[in-house]
Amino acid sequence: MDPVITQDVALTAAGAANHLSAWALFLQADIVVKAVMLGLIFASLWSWAIIFDKVIRLRSLSRQAEDFEEKFWSGSSLEDLYERIGTKPREPMSAIFVAAMREWKRSAGKPGAVSNASTLAERLDRVMKISLEREMDILQRRMIFLASTGSVAPFLGLFGTVWGIMNTFTAIGATSDTSLATVAPGIAEALFATAIGLVAAIPAVIAYNKISSDLNRYAVRLENFAGEFGAILSRQLDIRSN
């Protein structure tokens, strides 16, 4: 084969590869498709930021909960533990403990508290439940974004693909040129939008399911602690009434 021809073929192939690179496909895309791509890229980046934040946060909370439970079940005075934690608990489990102890200290020493032990026990349970729900609400923030990205991103990418293919067919009809060199870039950039949509959606769905499961387990752990602590305070009330 003629060396000149071989060199021309190689240059043509290299030019085609550059023409179909990710950056080139983005630059060649219609303004609507570009907007879809940028939106999906932002959603993917923000999803990953949420994922890293939640994973690191849950691991830290698990370690802090273990440290608190070790102190709580060590046999030391609950009053001393309450004084050490103070009014600014560092994690949800200690926040539930502080909320219950604060209500206990306010109510248990009042006249008639022993005779109204059942009312006080209900109030303590309510206080711990409210504290638990508040803490879980904080932990669950931005989870809706992961769910929305996982469900909407594929359809948004598909919209970009359909829009891009419509533009490609419009261009074909205007030029009457159906060669692969004319059709391929438009179809490639259209399919690129779907690819970005899947790249944004798949990690978001997997992370949402995993993090939701971890949050549910952590919520059960907090509920178990609240129940055990409520039982301890209830026994204290029974001892005082007797």
PyRosetta script that sets phi, psi and omega in degrees:
from pyrosetta import init, pose_from_sequence

init()
pose = pose_from_sequence("MDPVITQDVALTAAGAANHLSAWALFLQADIVVKAVMLGLIFASLWSWAIIFDKVIRLRSLSRQAEDFEEKFWSGSSLEDLYERIGTKPREPMSAIFVAAMREWKRSAGKPGAVSNASTLAERLDRVMKISLEREMDILQRRMIFLASTGSVAPFLGLFGTVWGIMNTFTAIGATSDTSLATVAPGIAEALFATAIGLVAAIPAVIAYNKISSDLNRYAVRLENFAGEFGAILSRQLDIRSN")
pose.set_psi(1, 143.1)
pose.set_omega(1, 180.0)
pose.set_phi(2, -61.6)
pose.set_psi(2, 128.9)
pose.set_omega(2, 179.9)
pose.set_phi(3, -58.0)
pose.set_psi(3, -33.0)
pose.set_omega(3, -179.6)
pose.set_phi(4, -67.1)
pose.set_psi(4, -42.3)
pose.set_omega(4, 179.3)
pose.set_phi(5, -64.6)
pose.set_psi(5, -42.8)
pose.set_omega(5, 179.1)
pose.set_phi(6, -59.6)
pose.set_psi(6, -43.1)
pose.set_omega(6, 179.6)
pose.set_phi(7, -64.9)
pose.set_psi(7, -39.0)
pose.set_omega(7, 178.7)
pose.set_phi(8, -64.3)
pose.set_psi(8, -40.4)
pose.set_omega(8, 178.9)
pose.set_phi(9, -64.0)
pose.set_psi(9, -41.4)
pose.set_omega(9, -179.9)
pose.set_phi(10, -64.7)
pose.set_psi(10, -42.4)
pose.set_omega(10, 179.1)
pose.set_phi(11, -65.3)
pose.set_psi(11, -38.4)
pose.set_omega(11, 178.4)
pose.set_phi(12, -64.2)
pose.set_psi(12, -42.8)
pose.set_omega(12, 178.7)
pose.set_phi(13, -64.4)
pose.set_psi(13, -41.5)
pose.set_omega(13, 179.0)
pose.set_phi(14, -64.1)
pose.set_psi(14, -40.8)
pose.set_omega(14, 178.5)
pose.set_phi(15, -64.5)
pose.set_psi(15, -38.6)
pose.set_omega(15, 178.5)
pose.set_phi(16, -65.8)
pose.set_psi(16, -39.3)
pose.set_omega(16, 179.0)
pose.set_phi(17, -63.1)
pose.set_psi(17, -43.5)
pose.set_omega(17, 177.9)
pose.set_phi(18, -65.9)
pose.set_psi(18, -35.6)
pose.set_omega(18, -179.9)
pose.set_phi(19, -64.9)
pose.set_psi(19, -26.9)
pose.set_omega(19, -178.1)
pose.set_phi(20, -108.2)
pose.set_psi(20, 17.6)
pose.set_omega(20, 175.6)
pose.set_phi(21, -69.8)
pose.set_psi(21, 162.8)
pose.set_omega(21, -177.1)
pose.set_phi(22, -59.7)
pose.set_psi(22, -44.0)
pose.set_omega(22, -179.0)
pose.set_phi(23, -66.6)
pose.set_psi(23, -40.7)
pose.set_omega(23, 179.1)
pose.set_phi(24, -65.1)
pose.set_psi(24, -41.0)
pose.set_omega(24, 178.8)
pose.set_phi(25, -61.7)
pose.set_psi(25, -38.5)
pose.set_omega(25, 178.7)
pose.set_phi(26, -66.1)
pose.set_psi(26, -44.7)
pose.set_omega(26, -178.2)
pose.set_phi(27, -65.7)
pose.set_psi(27, -33.5)
pose.set_omega(27, -178.0)
pose.set_phi(28, -80.5)
pose.set_psi(28, -13.0)
pose.set_omega(28, -173.0)
pose.set_phi(29, -70.4)
pose.set_psi(29, 155.8)
pose.set_omega(29, 173.8)
pose.set_phi(30, -63.3)
pose.set_psi(30, 156.7)
pose.set_omega(30, -177.4)
pose.set_phi(31, -58.8)
pose.set_psi(31, -36.5)
pose.set_omega(31, 178.5)
pose.set_phi(32, -67.1)
pose.set_psi(32, -44.1)
pose.set_omega(32, 179.3)
pose.set_phi(33, -65.5)
pose.set_psi(33, -38.7)
pose.set_omega(33, 176.4)
pose.set_phi(34, -60.5)
pose.set_psi(34, -43.9)
pose.set_omega(34, 179.3)
pose.set_phi(35, -62.1)
pose.set_psi(35, -40.4)
pose.set_omega(35, 177.6)
pose.set_phi(36, -63.2)
pose.set_psi(36, -45.4)
pose.set_omega(36, 179.9)
pose.set_phi(37, -61.8)
pose.set_psi(37, -46.1)
pose.set_omega(37, -179.5)
pose.set_phi(38, -62.9)
pose.set_psi(38, -41.1)
pose.set_omega(38, 177.6)
pose.set_phi(39, -62.4)
pose.set_psi(39, -41.2)
pose.set_omega(39, 179.3)
pose.set_phi(40, -68.8)
pose.set_psi(40, -38.8)
pose.set_omega(40, 177.8)
pose.set_phi(41, -64.1)
pose.set_psi(41, -43.4)
pose.set_omega(41, 177.1)
pose.set_phi(42, -61.7)
pose.set_psi(42, -44.1)
pose.set_omega(42, 179.7)
pose.set_phi(43, -61.7)
pose.set_psi(43, -39.4)
pose.set_omega(43, 179.2)
pose.set_phi(44, -65.8)
pose.set_psi(44, -45.4)
pose.set_omega(44, 179.8)
pose.set_phi(45, -63.6)
pose.set_psi(45, -43.1)
pose.set_omega(45, 179.8)
pose.set_phi(46, -67.7)
pose.set_psi(46, -35.8)
pose.set_omega(46, 176.8)
pose.set_phi(47, -61.7)
pose.set_psi(47, -44.7)
pose.set_omega(47, 179.8)
pose.set_phi(48, -65.3)
pose.set_psi(48, -35.7)
pose.set_omega(48, 176.8)
pose.set_phi(49, -63.2)
pose.set_psi(49, -42.6)
pose.set_omega(49, 177.8)
pose.set_phi(50, -64.6)
pose.set_psi(50, -42.3)
pose.set_omega(50, -178.6)
pose.set_phi(51, -60.6)
pose.set_psi(51, -49.6)
pose.set_omega(51, -180.0)
pose.set_phi(52, -62.2)
pose.set_psi(52, -41.3)
pose.set_omega(52, -179.5)
pose.set_phi(53, -62.7)
pose.set_psi(53, -45.5)
pose.set_omega(53, -178.0)
pose.set_phi(54, -67.6)
pose.set_psi(54, -42.7)
pose.set_omega(54, -178.9)
pose.set_phi(55, -63.0)
pose.set_psi(55, -47.8)
pose.set_omega(55, 179.9)
pose.set_phi(56, -64.6)
pose.set_psi(56, -41.4)
pose.set_omega(56, -179.1)
pose.set_phi(57, -63.8)
pose.set_psi(57, -43.9)
pose.set_omega(57, -178.9)
pose.set_phi(58, -67.4)
pose.set_psi(58, -38.3)
pose.set_omega(58, 176.9)
pose.set_phi(59, -63.8)
pose.set_psi(59, -42.2)
pose.set_omega(59, 178.8)
pose.set_phi(60, -64.8)
pose.set_psi(60, -41.7)
pose.set_omega(60, 180.0)
pose.set_phi(61, -65.6)
pose.set_psi(61, -36.7)
pose.set_omega(61, 178.3)
pose.set_phi(62, -62.9)
pose.set_psi(62, -43.8)
pose.set_omega(62, 178.0)
pose.set_phi(63, -65.8)
pose.set_psi(63, -41.2)
pose.set_omega(63, 179.5)
pose.set_phi(64, -66.3)
pose.set_psi(64, -37.2)
pose.set_omega(64, 178.1)
pose.set_phi(65, -65.1)
pose.set_psi(65, -39.6)
pose.set_omega(65, 177.3)
pose.set_phi(66, -63.2)
pose.set_psi(66, -41.9)
pose.set_omega(66, 178.5)
pose.set_phi(67, -63.8)
pose.set_psi(67, -42.0)
pose.set_omega(67, -179.2)
pose.set_phi(68, -67.0)
pose.set_psi(68, -43.9)
pose.set_omega(68, 179.8)
pose.set_phi(69, -62.7)
pose.set_psi(69, -35.2)
pose.set_omega(69, 177.3)
pose.set_phi(70, -63.0)
pose.set_psi(70, -41.9)
pose.set_omega(70, 177.7)
pose.set_phi(71, -69.7)
pose.set_psi(71, -39.1)
pose.set_omega(71, -176.5)
pose.set_phi(72, -65.6)
pose.set_psi(72, -41.7)
pose.set_omega(72, -177.1)
pose.set_phi(73, -94.0)
pose.set_psi(73, 12.7)
pose.set_omega(73, -178.7)
pose.set_phi(74, -76.3)
pose.set_psi(74, -11.7)
pose.set_omega(74, -179.7)
pose.set_phi(75, 94.8)
pose.set_psi(75, -1.3)
pose.set_omega(75, 178.0)
pose.set_phi(76, -75.7)
pose.set_psi(76, 166.0)
pose.set_omega(76, -177.3)
pose.set_phi(77, -64.9)
pose.set_psi(77, 136.8)
pose.set_omega(77, 176.6)
pose.set_phi(78, -66.4)
pose.set_psi(78, -31.4)
pose.set_omega(78, 177.4)
pose.set_phi(79, -63.1)
pose.set_psi(79, -42.5)
pose.set_omega(79, 179.1)
pose.set_phi(80, -65.0)
pose.set_psi(80, -41.1)
pose.set_omega(80, 178.5)
pose.set_phi(81, -63.5)
pose.set_psi(81, -40.5)
pose.set_omega(81, 178.6)
pose.set_phi(82, -62.8)
pose.set_psi(82, -41.9)
pose.set_omega(82, 179.6)
pose.set_phi(83, -66.5)
pose.set_psi(83, -36.9)
pose.set_omega(83, -179.9)
pose.set_phi(84, -69.2)
pose.set_psi(84, -39.4)
pose.set_omega(84, 179.8)
pose.set_phi(85, -71.0)
pose.set_psi(85, -39.8)
pose.set_omega(85, 179.7)
pose.set_phi(86, 76.3)
pose.set_psi(86, -156.2)
pose.set_omega(86, -175.8)
pose.set_phi(87, -93.5)
pose.set_psi(87, 1.0)
pose.set_omega(87, -178.0)
pose.set_phi(88, -126.6)
pose.set_psi(88, 77.5)
pose.set_omega(88, 177.9)
pose.set_phi(89, -63.7)
pose.set_psi(89, 148.0)
pose.set_omega(89, -175.0)
pose.set_phi(90, -88.2)
pose.set_psi(90, -22.4)
pose.set_omega(90, -176.3)
pose.set_phi(91, -147.1)
pose.set_psi(91, 166.6)
pose.set_omega(91, -171.4)
pose.set_phi(92, -57.2)
pose.set_psi(92, -40.3)
pose.set_omega(92, -176.7)
pose.set_phi(93, -64.5)
pose.set_psi(93, -43.8)
pose.set_omega(93, 177.1)
pose.set_phi(94, -69.4)
pose.set_psi(94, -27.8)
pose.set_omega(94, 176.3)
pose.set_phi(95, -65.9)
pose.set_psi(95, -40.3)
pose.set_omega(95, 176.6)
pose.set_phi(96, -64.3)
pose.set_psi(96, -43.1)
pose.set_omega(96, 178.8)
pose.set_phi(97, -61.0)
pose.set_psi(97, -46.5)
pose.set_omega(97, -179.0)
pose.set_phi(98, -64.3)
pose.set_psi(98, -41.9)
pose.set_omega(98, 179.8)
pose.set_phi(99, -61.4)
pose.set_psi(99, -43.1)
pose.set_omega(99, -179.9)
pose.set_phi(100, -68.8)
pose.set_psi(100, -42.2)
pose.set_omega(100, -179.8)
pose.set_phi(101, -66.1)
pose.set_psi(101, -37.1)
pose.set_omega(101, 177.8)
pose.set_phi(102, -62.5)
pose.set_psi(102, -44.6)
pose.set_omega(102, 178.0)
pose.set_phi(103, -66.8)
pose.set_psi(103, -37.5)
pose.set_omega(103, 178.3)
pose.set_phi(104, -62.0)
pose.set_psi(104, -45.6)
pose.set_omega(104, -178.3)
pose.set_phi(105, -68.1)
pose.set_psi(105, -32.0)
pose.set_omega(105, 178.7)
pose.set_phi(106, -71.8)
pose.set_psi(106, -38.1)
pose.set_omega(106, -169.0)
pose.set_phi(107, -102.8)
pose.set_psi(107, -34.7)
pose.set_omega(107, -172.4)
pose.set_phi(108, -65.1)
pose.set_psi(108, -30.3)
pose.set_omega(108, -177.7)
pose.set_phi(109, -86.4)
pose.set_psi(109, -5.1)
pose.set_omega(109, -179.4)
pose.set_phi(110, -76.6)
pose.set_psi(110, 150.5)
pose.set_omega(110, 176.6)
pose.set_phi(111, -60.6)
pose.set_psi(111, 135.6)
pose.set_omega(111, 178.6)
pose.set_phi(112, 85.9)
pose.set_psi(112, 1.0)
pose.set_omega(112, -178.8)
pose.set_phi(113, -65.0)
pose.set_psi(113, -37.8)
pose.set_omega(113, -178.7)
pose.set_phi(114, -67.7)
pose.set_psi(114, -41.3)
pose.set_omega(114, -179.4)
pose.set_phi(115, -68.3)
pose.set_psi(115, -25.2)
pose.set_omega(115, 178.1)
pose.set_phi(116, -105.6)
pose.set_psi(116, 40.8)
pose.set_omega(116, -175.1)
pose.set_phi(117, -60.6)
pose.set_psi(117, -39.0)
pose.set_omega(117, -178.5)
pose.set_phi(118, -66.2)
pose.set_psi(118, -38.4)
pose.set_omega(118, 177.8)
pose.set_phi(119, -65.5)
pose.set_psi(119, -42.4)
pose.set_omega(119, 178.5)
pose.set_phi(120, -64.2)
pose.set_psi(120, -40.5)
pose.set_omega(120, 178.9)
pose.set_phi(121, -62.5)
pose.set_psi(121, -40.6)
pose.set_omega(121, 178.3)
pose.set_phi(122, -65.7)
pose.set_psi(122, -39.1)
pose.set_omega(122, 179.5)
pose.set_phi(123, -65.3)
pose.set_psi(123, -40.0)
pose.set_omega(123, 177.6)
pose.set_phi(124, -63.5)
pose.set_psi(124, -43.5)
pose.set_omega(124, 177.8)
pose.set_phi(125, -61.9)
pose.set_psi(125, -39.7)
pose.set_omega(125, -179.8)
pose.set_phi(126, -66.0)
pose.set_psi(126, -41.8)
pose.set_omega(126, 179.4)
pose.set_phi(127, -62.2)
pose.set_psi(127, -44.7)
pose.set_omega(127, 179.7)
pose.set_phi(128, -66.5)
pose.set_psi(128, -37.3)
pose.set_omega(128, 179.0)
pose.set_phi(129, -65.2)
pose.set_psi(129, -42.4)
pose.set_omega(129, 179.0)
pose.set_phi(130, -64.1)
pose.set_psi(130, -42.9)
pose.set_omega(130, 178.5)
pose.set_phi(131, -63.0)
pose.set_psi(131, -41.9)
pose.set_omega(131, 179.0)
pose.set_phi(132, -62.4)
pose.set_psi(132, -46.2)
pose.set_omega(132, -178.9)
pose.set_phi(133, -64.5)
pose.set_psi(133, -37.5)
pose.set_omega(133, 178.6)
pose.set_phi(134, -64.9)
pose.set_psi(134, -44.0)
pose.set_omega(134, -179.8)
pose.set_phi(135, -66.4)
pose.set_psi(135, -40.6)
pose.set_omega(135, 179.2)
pose.set_phi(136, -68.9)
pose.set_psi(136, -32.9)
pose.set_omega(136, 177.3)
pose.set_phi(137, -63.3)
pose.set_psi(137, -38.3)
pose.set_omega(137, 177.2)
pose.set_phi(138, -65.4)
pose.set_psi(138, -43.4)
pose.set_omega(138, -178.2)
pose.set_phi(139, -67.6)
pose.set_psi(139, -28.9)
pose.set_omega(139, -176.2)
pose.set_phi(140, -88.2)
pose.set_psi(140, 0.6)
pose.set_omega(140, 178.7)
pose.set_phi(141, -62.6)
pose.set_psi(141, 143.7)
pose.set_omega(141, 179.6)
pose.set_phi(142, 71.0)
pose.set_psi(142, -1.1)
pose.set_omega(142, 174.4)
pose.set_phi(143, -66.2)
pose.set_psi(143, -30.4)
pose.set_omega(143, 179.7)
pose.set_phi(144, -64.0)
pose.set_psi(144, -28.6)
pose.set_omega(144, 178.2)
pose.set_phi(145, -67.3)
pose.set_psi(145, -40.3)
pose.set_omega(145, 176.6)
pose.set_phi(146, -62.4)
pose.set_psi(146, -43.9)
pose.set_omega(146, 179.7)
pose.set_phi(147, -63.2)
pose.set_psi(147, -42.0)
pose.set_omega(147, -179.3)
pose.set_phi(148, -66.2)
pose.set_psi(148, -41.5)
pose.set_omega(148, 178.8)
pose.set_phi(149, -63.0)
pose.set_psi(149, -42.9)
pose.set_omega(149, -179.7)
pose.set_phi(150, -63.7)
pose.set_psi(150, -32.3)
pose.set_omega(150, -176.8)
pose.set_phi(151, -93.6)
pose.set_psi(151, -30.4)
pose.set_omega(151, -173.0)
pose.set_phi(152, -95.4)
pose.set_psi(152, -35.1)
pose.set_omega(152, -173.0)
pose.set_phi(153, -54.8)
pose.set_psi(153, -44.8)
pose.set_omega(153, 179.1)
pose.set_phi(154, -60.3)
pose.set_psi(154, -39.6)
pose.set_omega(154, -179.6)
pose.set_phi(155, -71.6)
pose.set_psi(155, -34.6)
pose.set_omega(155, 176.4)
pose.set_phi(156, -66.3)
pose.set_psi(156, -41.6)
pose.set_omega(156, 175.5)
pose.set_phi(157, -63.5)
pose.set_psi(157, -38.7)
pose.set_omega(157, 177.8)
pose.set_phi(158, -64.8)
pose.set_psi(158, -37.5)
pose.set_omega(158, 176.0)
pose.set_phi(159, -60.9)
pose.set_psi(159, -44.3)
pose.set_omega(159, 176.9)
pose.set_phi(160, -61.0)
pose.set_psi(160, -37.7)
pose.set_omega(160, 179.1)
pose.set_phi(161, -66.0)
pose.set_psi(161, -46.9)
pose.set_omega(161, 179.8)
pose.set_phi(162, -61.7)
pose.set_psi(162, -42.2)
pose.set_omega(162, 179.7)
pose.set_phi(163, -63.7)
pose.set_psi(163, -42.8)
pose.set_omega(163, -180.0)
pose.set_phi(164, -65.4)
pose.set_psi(164, -40.9)
pose.set_omega(164, 178.8)
pose.set_phi(165, -67.0)
pose.set_psi(165, -37.2)
pose.set_omega(165, 175.8)
pose.set_phi(166, -60.1)
pose.set_psi(166, -43.3)
pose.set_omega(166, 178.6)
pose.set_phi(167, -64.5)
pose.set_psi(167, -38.2)
pose.set_omega(167, 178.9)
pose.set_phi(168, -62.7)
pose.set_psi(168, -46.3)
pose.set_omega(168, 179.0)
pose.set_phi(169, -65.6)
pose.set_psi(169, -33.7)
pose.set_omega(169, 176.9)
pose.set_phi(170, -64.6)
pose.set_psi(170, -42.6)
pose.set_omega(170, 178.6)
pose.set_phi(171, -65.0)
pose.set_psi(171, -38.8)
pose.set_omega(171, 177.9)
pose.set_phi(172, -62.7)
pose.set_psi(172, -43.1)
pose.set_omega(172, 179.8)
pose.set_phi(173, -65.6)
pose.set_psi(173, -32.8)
pose.set_omega(173, -178.8)
pose.set_phi(174, -75.5)
pose.set_psi(174, -34.1)
pose.set_omega(174, -176.6)
pose.set_phi(175, -99.9)
pose.set_psi(175, -16.4)
pose.set_omega(175, -176.3)
pose.set_phi(176, 58.2)
pose.set_psi(176, 27.1)
pose.set_omega(176, 179.5)
pose.set_phi(177, -109.9)
pose.set_psi(177, 109.9)
pose.set_omega(177, -177.1)
pose.set_phi(178, -106.1)
pose.set_psi(178, 20.6)
pose.set_omega(178, -179.6)
pose.set_phi(179, -69.6)
pose.set_psi(179, 156.1)
pose.set_omega(179, -178.2)
pose.set_phi(180, -62.8)
pose.set_psi(180, -34.7)
pose.set_omega(180, -179.8)
pose.set_phi(181, -63.1)
pose.set_psi(181, -30.1)
pose.set_omega(181, 179.6)
pose.set_phi(182, -83.8)
pose.set_psi(182, -39.5)
pose.set_omega(182, -174.3)
pose.set_phi(183, -80.3)
pose.set_psi(183, -38.5)
pose.set_omega(183, -171.6)
pose.set_phi(184, -57.4)
pose.set_psi(184, -48.1)
pose.set_omega(184, -177.7)
pose.set_phi(185, -60.0)
pose.set_psi(185, -42.6)
pose.set_omega(185, -179.3)
pose.set_phi(186, -64.4)
pose.set_psi(186, -42.9)
pose.set_omega(186, 178.9)
pose.set_phi(187, -68.3)
pose.set_psi(187, -39.5)
pose.set_omega(187, -179.7)
pose.set_phi(188, -62.2)
pose.set_psi(188, -45.2)
pose.set_omega(188, -180.0)
pose.set_phi(189, -67.2)
pose.set_psi(189, -31.3)
pose.set_omega(189, 177.6)
pose.set_phi(190, -68.6)
pose.set_psi(190, -45.3)
pose.set_omega(190, 179.0)
pose.set_phi(191, -67.9)
pose.set_psi(191, -26.3)
pose.set_omega(191, 178.1)
pose.set_phi(192, -61.1)
pose.set_psi(192, -34.4)
pose.set_omega(192, 177.9)
pose.set_phi(193, -64.4)
pose.set_psi(193, -41.3)
pose.set_omega(193, 177.0)
pose.set_phi(194, -64.5)
pose.set_psi(194, -39.7)
pose.set_omega(194, 179.0)
pose.set_phi(195, -61.2)
pose.set_psi(195, -44.1)
pose.set_omega(195, 179.2)
pose.set_phi(196, -64.4)
pose.set_psi(196, -38.1)
pose.set_omega(196, 177.8)
pose.set_phi(197, -60.8)
pose.set_psi(197, -41.6)
pose.set_omega(197, 178.5)
pose.set_phi(198, -69.4)
pose.set_psi(198, -38.0)
pose.set_omega(198, 177.8)
pose.set_phi(199, -62.1)
pose.set_psi(199, -35.0)
pose.set_omega(199, 178.2)
pose.set_phi(200, -77.4)
pose.set_psi(200, -37.3)
pose.set_omega(200, -171.6)
pose.set_phi(201, -79.2)
pose.set_psi(201, -43.3)
pose.set_omega(201, -172.4)
pose.set_phi(202, -61.7)
pose.set_psi(202, -50.2)
pose.set_omega(202, 177.4)
pose.set_phi(203, -62.7)
pose.set_psi(203, -35.1)
pose.set_omega(203, -179.3)
pose.set_phi(204, -64.1)
pose.set_psi(204, -42.0)
pose.set_omega(204, 180.0)
pose.set_phi(205, -66.6)
pose.set_psi(205, -46.7)
pose.set_omega(205, -179.5)
pose.set_phi(206, -62.0)
pose.set_psi(206, -45.8)
pose.set_omega(206, -178.9)
pose.set_phi(207, -66.2)
pose.set_psi(207, -39.6)
pose.set_omega(207, 179.6)
pose.set_phi(208, -60.6)
pose.set_psi(208, -44.9)
pose.set_omega(208, -180.0)
pose.set_phi(209, -64.6)
pose.set_psi(209, -43.5)
pose.set_omega(209, -179.2)
pose.set_phi(210, -66.7)
pose.set_psi(210, -49.1)
pose.set_omega(210, -177.4)
pose.set_phi(211, -66.9)
pose.set_psi(211, -38.0)
pose.set_omega(211, 177.4)
pose.set_phi(212, -61.8)
pose.set_psi(212, -41.1)
pose.set_omega(212, 177.7)
pose.set_phi(213, -63.5)
pose.set_psi(213, -42.6)
pose.set_omega(213, 178.8)
pose.set_phi(214, -65.4)
pose.set_psi(214, -39.1)
pose.set_omega(214, 178.4)
pose.set_phi(215, -65.6)
pose.set_psi(215, -38.8)
pose.set_omega(215, 178.0)
pose.set_phi(216, -64.1)
pose.set_psi(216, -41.9)
pose.set_omega(216, 177.4)
pose.set_phi(217, -64.1)
pose.set_psi(217, -40.1)
pose.set_omega(217, 179.4)
pose.set_phi(218, -67.0)
pose.set_psi(218, -38.4)
pose.set_omega(218, 177.7)
pose.set_phi(219, -63.5)
pose.set_psi(219, -40.2)
pose.set_omega(219, 176.7)
pose.set_phi(220, -63.3)
pose.set_psi(220, -38.8)
pose.set_omega(220, 178.0)
pose.set_phi(221, -61.8)
pose.set_psi(221, -43.2)
pose.set_omega(221, 177.9)
pose.set_phi(222, -65.8)
pose.set_psi(222, -40.6)
pose.set_omega(222, 178.7)
pose.set_phi(223, -62.9)
pose.set_psi(223, -40.7)
pose.set_omega(223, 178.7)
pose.set_phi(224, -63.8)
pose.set_psi(224, -41.7)
pose.set_omega(224, 178.4)
pose.set_phi(225, -64.0)
pose.set_psi(225, -44.0)
pose.set_omega(225, 179.9)
pose.set_phi(226, -60.9)
pose.set_psi(226, -40.6)
pose.set_omega(226, 178.0)
pose.set_phi(227, -64.9)
pose.set_psi(227, -42.8)
pose.set_omega(227, 179.5)
pose.set_phi(228, -66.7)
pose.set_psi(228, -41.9)
pose.set_omega(228, 179.5)
pose.set_phi(229, -67.4)
pose.set_psi(229, -37.9)
pose.set_omega(229, 175.9)
pose.set_phi(230, -61.9)
pose.set_psi(230, -37.7)
pose.set_omega(230, 177.9)
pose.set_phi(231, -65.7)
pose.set_psi(231, -38.6)
pose.set_omega(231, 178.3)
pose.set_phi(232, -63.0)
pose.set_psi(232, -46.5)
pose.set_omega(232, 179.8)
pose.set_phi(233, -65.8)
pose.set_psi(233, -35.8)
pose.set_omega(233, 177.6)
pose.set_phi(234, -64.2)
pose.set_psi(234, -40.2)
pose.set_omega(234, 176.5)
pose.set_phi(235, -64.1)
pose.set_psi(235, -37.2)
pose.set_omega(235, 177.0)
pose.set_phi(236, -61.4)
pose.set_psi(236, -39.8)
pose.set_omega(236, 178.0)
pose.set_phi(237, -66.9)
pose.set_psi(237, -39.6)
pose.set_omega(237, 177.4)
pose.set_phi(238, -62.8)
pose.set_psi(238, -39.9)
pose.set_omega(238, 179.1)
pose.set_phi(239, -64.2)
pose.set_psi(239, -41.5)
pose.set_omega(239, -179.9)
pose.set_phi(240, -67.1)
pose.set_psi(240, -36.5)
pose.set_omega(240, -178.2)
pose.set_phi(241, -71.8)
pose.set_psi(241, -22.7)
pose.set_omega(241, 178.7)
pose.set_phi(242, -93.2)
pose.dump_pdb("model.pdb")
